């Protein structure tokens, strides 16, 4: 039985390790050695005896190699002393990333206002903007609507009046008004009312199609204007200002053009 077991073991070793005699492996397994002669005849210094290969129990010819530890603990434990960036842990660069990000954000912020100041310096001055004139195509304003534009930094109202609104404004007794002005004085073209949307009381912006007279209403202190933007009731002392404007055609007007 022992003989059969020995022969069976030798055949098994020979089948698993081709090219290596079973006697060599058996002798290496029987007694550890510090050096084994290789196939080429040289000496191979072993750091430790042969070890079994996996779960098969078959001796391995690479027993002199240390068993690899597939762990990263040695790098994590000494990450502060690493000099190679590839060996350093990612969290060690967090402060660097934060400094680069903060510096980049500050640089972009400063560049934005630098370009903004340069554009203002090279652009037209405030006096040019103050004397600017605009052209408005009145055909884009439907009848009965009030359009709002910006002119010289102020809201500009252009109202396409209906026939009822025109008749109501023209039938008002001018002598009874606080700031007497006839409708024909304020509206060059009776279909269109052009005035500044700034209340003459404290500079608020009135609401169109509101108030007792369905013209303009300032909710701040209760000033009421009619469909010609004349003050009818409330604390406002004057009518809404009518800027200088000239009609180039029946539907094209230029506002603020100086002589």
Steps between C-alpha positions, in 0.01 A plus 500: 500500500783738583672423172184561304444828686854617420463415131164674483649811663791510256269470201286784636797731549635416154162584346470836679861616453614396152873484437593456865579162646289377784806398698629857503168633619465221751846564645431872516174434680656251736775726630528880451813627334656842475600462135375293207685437174302636211449349158793702360744377759531827696426556864169658607511633850172444682376727778265236629424132433262384234141575578183339379329652201137580578263242631638215288785437738750485210846646580594819317840575342455868588509456873790744529274791396315682778127462495347823362270693728229654283436782741563875498557544871873568466429793269222640718704478820791698359325733256630818663862402432452400139687717249369342182166661407378167365557342840331769702145466620242720327388670822846643548444728198169642624656823626680547170181450303317748722770764458507457122119519479476807723779673310340423165163631618655822628688547174184456294312742727769767459521441124124549468502844662819596321335436164183674618695812599690493171172484306362796693818698443499438124122542462306824465477727801200578714444826319455307177248270663316799650461659157403177328191485282296193416270409214183304565282322247150580622345239273618232746276639779142369479210737551405539866841382627772684688859411411790568733850590375818618667630840397791672673462271797131578549182310411328634190128442443358489146126443494295419193172663600159384396231734364326501839820598681565781253147634538519484879829694508383767256168556681668588832473861617860623489429792737409259778832316487778544752759518222296635207599352165284419203505156345624640170801656677610169645422267209642600162325197350175455688523121469822478701585636843872519573605586856749406772384236745617694804249638747552871562440455873790283619623329184304174517397308188122521441284209387334524159125452449433550870357763731174693493564636151640180342815678397785452749497443874785530748428261791768651724301812595186478287561728204249457215569599138265501204555347156712801407725451808370818668469509877136479604512406868763434763817665635691521169543869405559464125404291203726219381783648295474482123849479344584665173413275209457530125303278265703392199199316361156419631637196684865590558600746773838618623519598868761726656661634185670831568490787254 
